[in-house]
Amino acid sequence: MKRWTLEELARVEPWSRERTLALPGRLRGNALRAWGAHVDHRFGKGAADRVREHLGMSSNDLPDQPSKKHWYPVHLQTRLVRFIIDELLAGDALAFESVFEESTGTAEKALVLAGRMTGPGLVLRMAGTYHSSVCDVGKCIPDVSSGRAVLEFKDAETFDDPTWRLANMISMKSMFSSLKRNLDSIHGEEPGPKSFTIRMQW
Protein backbone atom coordinates (compact mmCIF):
# COMPACT_ATOMS: atom_id res chain seq x y z
CA MET A 1 0.00 0.00 0.00
CA LYS A 2 1.37 3.39 -1.02
CA ARG A 3 2.19 5.69 1.92
CA TRP A 4 2.20 9.47 1.45
CA THR A 5 3.78 12.24 3.49
CA LEU A 6 2.73 15.86 3.05
CA GLU A 7 6.06 16.59 1.41
CA GLU A 8 5.55 13.79 -1.11
CA LEU A 9 2.02 14.90 -1.96
CA ALA A 10 3.24 18.45 -2.46
CA ARG A 11 5.49 17.19 -5.27
CA VAL A 12 2.81 15.19 -7.12
CA GLU A 13 1.81 16.57 -10.52
CA PRO A 14 -1.75 17.95 -10.27
CA TRP A 15 -4.50 16.56 -12.44
CA SER A 16 -5.31 18.23 -15.72
CA ARG A 17 -8.15 20.73 -15.84
CA GLU A 18 -10.21 18.32 -17.94
CA ARG A 19 -9.79 15.45 -15.49
CA THR A 20 -10.61 17.69 -12.53
CA LEU A 21 -13.74 19.12 -14.17
CA ALA A 22 -14.98 15.58 -14.86
CA LEU A 23 -15.20 14.76 -11.13
CA PRO A 24 -18.80 14.02 -10.09
CA GLY A 25 -20.38 15.35 -6.92
CA ARG A 26 -21.36 18.53 -5.12
CA LEU A 27 -20.02 20.47 -2.15
CA ARG A 28 -21.84 22.86 0.19
CA GLY A 29 -20.55 26.42 0.34
CA ASN A 30 -19.87 26.39 4.08
CA ALA A 31 -17.07 23.87 3.45
CA LEU A 32 -15.13 26.75 1.89
CA ARG A 33 -15.38 28.82 5.10
CA ALA A 34 -14.63 32.56 4.75
CA TRP A 35 -12.21 31.79 1.95
CA GLY A 36 -12.41 35.19 0.22
CA ALA A 37 -11.69 37.28 3.33
CA HIS A 38 -8.71 35.11 4.21
CA VAL A 39 -7.30 35.17 0.68
CA ASP A 40 -7.56 38.97 0.56
CA HIS A 41 -6.00 39.25 4.02
CA ARG A 42 -3.12 36.94 3.12
CA PHE A 43 -2.39 38.17 -0.42
CA GLY A 44 -3.86 41.67 -0.57
CA LYS A 45 -7.15 43.22 -1.62
CA GLY A 46 -8.33 41.90 -4.97
CA ALA A 47 -6.73 38.45 -4.60
CA ALA A 48 -10.11 36.77 -4.08
CA ASP A 49 -11.36 38.42 -7.27
CA ARG A 50 -8.38 36.93 -9.12
CA VAL A 51 -9.44 33.49 -7.88
CA ARG A 52 -13.03 34.08 -8.98
CA GLU A 53 -11.88 35.27 -12.39
CA HIS A 54 -9.85 32.08 -12.82
CA LEU A 55 -12.88 30.01 -11.85
CA GLY A 56 -15.15 31.98 -14.17
CA MET A 57 -17.41 33.08 -11.32
CA SER A 58 -18.72 36.38 -9.99
CA SER A 59 -18.97 37.48 -6.37
CA ASN A 60 -22.67 36.61 -6.55
CA ASP A 61 -21.83 33.10 -7.73
CA LEU A 62 -19.06 32.64 -5.16
CA PRO A 63 -19.29 35.00 -2.17
CA ASP A 64 -16.34 35.58 0.16
CA GLN A 65 -18.12 33.37 2.70
CA PRO A 66 -20.60 31.00 1.04
CA SER A 67 -23.34 29.49 3.16
CA LYS A 68 -24.59 25.94 3.37
CA LYS A 69 -27.41 27.00 1.04
CA HIS A 70 -24.88 27.26 -1.80
CA TRP A 71 -24.04 24.10 -3.71
CA TYR A 72 -20.96 23.88 -5.96
CA PRO A 73 -19.30 21.18 -8.05
CA VAL A 74 -17.00 19.18 -5.80
CA HIS A 75 -14.03 20.11 -8.00
CA LEU A 76 -14.45 23.81 -7.18
CA GLN A 77 -12.58 23.40 -3.90
CA THR A 78 -9.54 21.73 -5.44
CA ARG A 79 -9.46 24.20 -8.35
CA LEU A 80 -9.53 27.06 -5.83
CA VAL A 81 -6.72 25.47 -3.80
CA ARG A 82 -4.68 24.78 -6.94
CA PHE A 83 -4.90 28.39 -8.15
CA ILE A 84 -3.79 29.71 -4.75
CA ILE A 85 -0.81 27.35 -4.75
CA ASP A 86 0.22 27.89 -8.37
CA GLU A 87 -0.45 31.62 -8.77
CA LEU A 88 -0.47 33.20 -5.30
CA LEU A 89 2.11 30.98 -3.60
CA ALA A 90 4.40 30.60 -6.63
CA GLY A 91 3.92 26.83 -6.65
CA ASP A 92 4.88 26.26 -2.98
CA ALA A 93 2.21 23.72 -2.03
CA LEU A 94 3.37 23.35 1.57
CA ALA A 95 2.95 27.09 2.10
CA PHE A 96 -0.78 26.58 1.69
CA GLU A 97 -0.80 25.51 5.34
CA SER A 98 -0.42 29.17 6.35
CA VAL A 99 -3.62 30.03 4.44
CA PHE A 100 -5.48 27.16 6.11
CA GLU A 101 -4.26 28.21 9.57
CA GLU A 102 -5.70 31.68 9.05
CA SER A 103 -9.09 30.27 8.03
CA THR A 104 -9.49 27.81 10.92
CA GLY A 105 -10.88 30.61 13.07
CA THR A 106 -14.10 30.49 11.04
CA ALA A 107 -14.92 27.05 12.41
CA GLU A 108 -17.67 26.73 15.04
CA LYS A 109 -16.23 28.44 18.10
CA ALA A 110 -17.99 26.13 20.54
CA LEU A 111 -16.54 23.07 18.82
CA VAL A 112 -13.03 24.53 18.83
CA LEU A 113 -13.34 25.41 22.50
CA ALA A 114 -14.58 21.91 23.33
CA GLY A 115 -11.74 20.42 21.30
CA ARG A 116 -9.19 22.47 23.21
CA MET A 117 -10.64 21.23 26.49
CA THR A 118 -11.08 17.57 25.63
CA GLY A 119 -8.58 16.99 22.83
CA PRO A 120 -8.79 16.43 19.06
CA GLY A 121 -10.59 13.11 19.41
CA LEU A 122 -13.93 14.86 19.86
CA VAL A 123 -13.59 16.76 16.59
CA LEU A 124 -12.21 13.80 14.64
CA ARG A 125 -15.06 11.52 15.74
CA MET A 126 -17.41 13.98 14.00
CA ALA A 127 -15.52 13.82 10.69
CA GLY A 128 -17.94 11.35 9.11
CA THR A 129 -20.98 13.40 10.02
CA TYR A 130 -19.31 16.58 8.82
CA HIS A 131 -18.35 15.05 5.47
CA SER A 132 -21.87 13.81 4.77
CA SER A 133 -23.27 17.24 5.67
CA VAL A 134 -21.12 19.12 3.14
CA CYS A 135 -20.49 16.62 0.32
CA ASP A 136 -22.93 14.41 -1.58
CA VAL A 137 -20.36 11.86 -2.78
CA GLY A 138 -18.26 9.38 -0.84
CA LYS A 139 -18.08 8.84 2.87
CA CYS A 140 -15.64 9.33 5.73
CA ILE A 141 -15.29 6.65 8.38
CA PRO A 142 -13.41 7.80 11.50
CA ASP A 143 -11.68 5.41 13.90
CA VAL A 144 -10.48 7.32 16.94
CA SER A 145 -8.83 6.16 20.15
CA SER A 146 -6.49 7.66 22.71
CA GLY A 147 -3.72 9.53 20.90
CA ARG A 148 -4.49 8.24 17.42
CA ALA A 149 -7.04 8.53 14.63
CA VAL A 150 -7.70 7.05 11.22
CA LEU A 151 -9.98 8.77 8.72
CA GLU A 152 -10.99 6.43 5.90
CA PHE A 153 -12.42 8.19 2.84
CA LYS A 154 -14.20 5.85 0.43
CA ASP A 155 -16.31 5.63 -2.71
CA ALA A 156 -15.61 8.93 -4.49
CA GLU A 157 -13.28 9.79 -7.38
CA THR A 158 -12.35 13.08 -5.74
CA PHE A 159 -10.42 11.13 -3.09
CA ASP A 160 -7.95 10.13 -5.83
CA ASP A 161 -7.17 13.76 -6.67
CA PRO A 162 -3.69 14.64 -5.32
CA THR A 163 -4.75 18.23 -4.63
CA TRP A 164 -7.73 17.02 -2.59
CA ARG A 165 -5.42 14.71 -0.64
CA LEU A 166 -2.90 17.47 0.03
CA ALA A 167 -5.56 19.98 1.12
CA ASN A 168 -7.25 17.53 3.48
CA MET A 169 -4.02 16.43 5.13
CA ILE A 170 -3.09 20.09 5.59
CA SER A 171 -6.55 20.76 7.06
CA MET A 172 -5.95 18.03 9.65
CA LYS A 173 -2.57 19.47 10.54
CA SER A 174 -3.94 23.00 10.88
CA MET A 175 -6.83 21.72 13.00
CA PHE A 176 -4.33 20.59 15.61
CA SER A 177 -2.81 24.06 15.55
CA SER A 178 -6.22 25.66 16.11
CA LEU A 179 -6.83 23.29 19.03
CA LYS A 180 -3.37 24.12 20.42
CA ARG A 181 -2.36 20.45 20.39
CA ASN A 182 0.83 18.84 19.08
CA LEU A 183 0.54 16.46 16.13
CA ASP A 184 3.34 13.90 16.31
CA SER A 185 2.79 12.31 12.91
CA ILE A 186 0.45 12.35 9.93
CA HIS A 187 0.53 10.41 6.69
CA GLY A 188 -1.82 9.23 3.99
CA GLU A 189 -2.39 5.80 2.49
CA GLU A 190 -3.80 4.72 -0.84
CA PRO A 191 -5.78 1.50 -0.24
CA GLY A 192 -7.37 1.43 -3.69
CA PRO A 193 -9.34 3.41 -6.27
CA LYS A 194 -11.72 6.13 -5.05
CA SER A 195 -10.26 6.03 -1.56
CA PHE A 196 -7.71 7.65 0.72
CA THR A 197 -6.83 7.11 4.37
CA ILE A 198 -5.31 9.68 6.74
CA ARG A 199 -3.51 8.41 9.86
CA MET A 200 -2.57 10.67 12.77
CA GLN A 201 -0.87 10.31 16.14
CA TRP A 202 -0.59 12.91 18.88
Secondary structure, DSSP 8 states (H G I E B T S, - for coil): -EEE-HHHHHTS----HHHHHT---EEEGGGGTTHHHHHHHHH-TTHHHHHHHHHT--TTTS-SS--TT-EEETHHHHHHHHHIIIIISTT-GGGHHHHHHHHGGGS-HHHHHHHHHH-HHHHHHTHHHHHHHHBSS-EEEEEEETTEEEEEEES-GGGG-HHHHHHHHHHHHHHHHHTT----EEEEEE-STTEEEEEEE-
